[in-house]
Amino acid sequence: MLFIPTMLNLEGKKVVVVGGGNVAKRKIDSLLMSKAQLTVVSPSLTDELISYYETGSIDWKQKNFAPADIDEAFLIIAATNSESVNNAVIKAAPGDRLLNAASNVQNGNVSFPAYFTRGKLTIAISTAGASPLFAKKVKQELSCQYNERYEQYLDFLFDVRHLLKKINLSSEEKNNYLHEVLSNTYLDSKKQKDMLHYLKHYRRHLK
């Protein structure tokens, strides 16, 4: 099965996680910032997941899985330590829903890559289930290369692109600026400020 990389906006969407152990917690941790409606179906939860429930980060159905639990789910995650329960979730999942099978990604249609963010920058790494440890290794290496200064740098690139849209320049001239600011010299905050000041002054001068 070939998985195509994509980005999902889960804000307000119902996500059902079947399972209350460590595997389920890892999936939930990757979704907490998504503003999805997270519901966990499990007879018990780890201490960490109980704290999530008590603070309102997740809803909890304290019960064994039943097909009705995923009726309205946009995304379904089978994350128990029981193969039979996971298979029951996979079997019950409607064909038009997003499904992640934690024990075997090939049984679903959604894979969760290892990823990290630097502000507007998101870098994801997937091995299609071949080696999660290798994906973790690559993530650690890239997160050192693309460190915290890239948060400010991406904000700078965004501001440059936004300003150029408002300046009466040819497409070629705009592209020249966009390529110029990709130089590593613009990782320097002073260079960023100088460029933004120049573009703002240029815009005012043209008015």
Wavefront OBJ file of the C-alpha trace (Angstrom):
o trace
v 0.000 0.000 0.000
v 1.313 3.429 -0.963
v 0.664 6.305 1.464
v 0.600 9.816 0.013
v 1.926 12.574 2.329
v -0.732 15.117 3.262
v -1.681 17.583 6.006
v -5.034 17.399 7.789
v -7.005 20.104 9.561
v -8.774 18.226 12.365
v -10.138 21.241 14.227
v -13.634 20.400 15.433
v -13.517 16.914 13.909
v -14.471 13.877 15.954
v -11.540 11.535 16.489
v -12.093 8.222 18.282
v -9.139 6.363 19.772
v -9.855 2.785 20.793
v -7.384 1.853 23.502
v -6.161 3.395 26.730
v -2.542 2.263 26.989
v 0.833 3.635 25.982
v 0.267 3.196 22.247
v -2.981 5.147 22.469
v -1.230 7.845 24.501
v 1.420 8.331 21.812
v -1.290 8.780 19.191
v -3.223 11.182 21.410
v -0.095 13.213 22.187
v 0.363 13.824 18.461
v -3.241 15.049 18.194
v -3.652 17.238 21.283
v -2.686 20.440 19.448
v -5.054 19.723 16.551
v -8.170 20.987 18.412
v -9.983 17.809 17.397
v -12.757 16.357 19.562
v -10.812 13.455 21.054
v -12.767 10.530 22.483
v -11.078 7.463 23.989
v -12.907 4.150 24.213
v -11.340 1.819 26.781
v -12.226 0.098 30.062
v -9.145 1.703 31.652
v -6.590 4.458 31.001
v -2.972 5.050 31.880
v -2.336 7.602 34.606
v -1.275 10.149 31.974
v -4.481 9.684 29.977
v -6.551 9.962 33.145
v -4.935 13.351 33.740
v -5.870 14.353 30.167
v -9.455 13.327 30.891
v -9.568 15.182 34.192
v -8.322 18.386 32.552
v -10.831 18.095 29.708
v -8.315 17.390 26.949
v -10.099 14.159 26.009
v -13.484 12.519 26.509
v -13.578 8.973 27.860
v -16.050 6.172 27.274
v -15.159 3.702 30.024
v -16.250 0.555 28.231
v -15.295 -2.180 25.805
v -15.381 -1.280 22.136
v -18.646 -1.531 20.194
v -19.149 -0.576 16.515
v -21.548 2.223 17.527
v -18.606 4.003 19.223
v -17.206 5.063 15.843
v -20.459 5.882 14.039
v -19.762 9.615 13.762
v -15.965 9.563 13.813
v -14.018 11.444 11.148
v -10.799 9.655 12.133
v -10.632 6.266 13.851
v -7.532 4.950 15.598
v -7.226 1.293 16.641
v -4.568 1.356 19.366
v -5.197 -1.462 21.843
v -2.809 -4.262 22.832
v -5.413 -6.814 21.724
v -5.236 -7.997 18.132
v -8.834 -9.181 18.238
v -10.122 -5.796 19.428
v -8.026 -3.942 16.847
v -9.381 -6.229 14.138
v -12.924 -5.568 15.344
v -12.330 -1.814 15.024
v -10.879 -2.234 11.534
v -13.796 -4.410 10.461
v -16.389 -1.983 11.879
v -14.825 1.134 10.334
v -16.889 2.445 7.381
v -14.974 2.464 4.116
v -15.230 6.249 3.727
v -13.593 7.067 7.080
v -9.985 7.741 7.956
v -8.517 4.765 9.818
v -5.176 4.307 11.539
v -4.261 0.831 12.728
v -1.411 1.295 15.177
v -0.283 -2.347 15.155
v -0.132 -2.575 11.352
v -0.474 0.612 9.326
v -1.205 -1.416 6.185
v -4.597 -2.334 7.687
v -5.693 1.305 7.634
v -5.578 4.230 5.233
v -3.812 6.779 7.457
v -0.266 6.686 8.778
v 1.151 8.924 11.522
v 4.718 9.953 10.656
v 7.323 11.091 13.131
v 7.379 14.882 12.932
v 8.462 18.094 14.576
v 7.546 21.743 14.142
v 9.414 25.001 14.129
v 6.641 27.556 14.088
v 5.173 27.457 10.577
v 7.646 24.757 9.520
v 6.595 21.125 9.849
v 8.919 18.271 8.922
v 7.547 14.726 8.882
v 9.412 11.441 8.465
v 7.879 8.104 7.570
v 9.337 4.657 6.896
v 5.910 3.156 6.029
v 6.157 1.062 9.188
v 9.539 -0.460 8.240
v 11.403 1.046 11.207
v 9.853 3.564 13.597
v 13.233 3.747 15.362
v 14.939 4.888 12.155
v 12.237 7.505 11.648
v 12.907 8.696 15.203
v 16.660 8.830 14.483
v 16.141 10.934 11.341
v 13.752 13.204 13.266
v 16.401 13.835 15.921
v 19.034 14.614 13.293
v 16.800 17.013 11.364
v 15.524 18.710 14.517
v 19.134 19.622 15.343
v 19.727 20.928 11.834
v 16.483 22.913 11.757
v 16.659 24.381 15.244
v 14.571 27.015 17.004
v 15.890 29.908 14.926
v 13.863 28.576 12.000
v 10.663 29.616 13.787
v 11.593 33.284 13.371
v 12.990 32.604 9.892
v 9.685 31.131 8.640
v 7.840 34.136 10.055
v 10.281 36.330 8.140
v 9.710 34.413 4.882
v 5.966 34.764 5.388
v 6.261 38.520 5.919
v 8.444 38.941 2.841
v 5.990 37.027 0.663
v 3.079 39.046 2.097
v 4.817 42.371 1.427
v 5.823 41.410 -2.110
v 2.204 40.703 -2.980
v 1.438 44.351 -2.211
v 4.324 45.835 -4.204
v 3.964 46.599 -7.883
v 6.820 44.488 -9.213
v 7.069 42.045 -12.087
v 6.765 38.326 -11.335
v 10.440 37.926 -12.156
v 11.467 40.643 -9.694
v 9.313 39.140 -6.939
v 10.775 35.699 -7.566
v 14.272 37.155 -7.364
v 13.523 38.499 -3.882
v 11.908 35.214 -2.812
v 14.977 33.292 -3.916
v 17.347 35.809 -2.353
v 15.867 35.422 1.139
v 16.366 31.635 0.960
v 20.072 32.273 1.442
v 21.388 31.153 4.830
v 22.587 34.703 5.434
v 18.963 35.595 6.166
v 18.933 33.307 9.163
v 20.527 36.308 10.836
v 17.846 38.396 12.549
v 19.516 41.683 11.596
v 19.505 40.751 7.901
v 15.820 39.890 8.248
v 15.012 43.260 9.805
v 16.993 45.088 7.126
v 15.133 43.322 4.315
v 11.707 43.906 5.867
v 12.545 47.569 6.434
v 13.671 47.888 2.811
v 10.518 46.283 1.407
v 8.226 48.355 3.629
v 10.034 51.538 2.591
v 9.899 50.458 -1.075
v 6.152 49.883 -0.792
v 5.532 53.312 0.803
v 7.706 54.973 -1.836
v 5.557 53.533 -4.632
v 2.307 54.866 -3.147
l 1 2 3 4 5 6 7 8 9 10 11 12 13 14 15 16 17 18 19 20 21 22 23 24 25 26 27 28 29 30 31 32 33 34 35 36 37 38 39 40 41 42 43 44 45 46 47 48 49 50 51 52 53 54 55 56 57 58 59 60 61 62 63 64 65 66 67 68 69 70 71 72 73 74 75 76 77 78 79 80 81 82 83 84 85 86 87 88 89 90 91 92 93 94 95 96 97 98 99 100 101 102 103 104 105 106 107 108 109 110 111 112 113 114 115 116 117 118 119 120 121 122 123 124 125 126 127 128 129 130 131 132 133 134 135 136 137 138 139 140 141 142 143 144 145 146 147 148 149 150 151 152 153 154 155 156 157 158 159 160 161 162 163 164 165 166 167 168 169 170 171 172 173 174 175 176 177 178 179 180 181 182 183 184 185 186 187 188 189 190 191 192 193 194 195 196 197 198 199 200 201 202 203 204 205 206 207
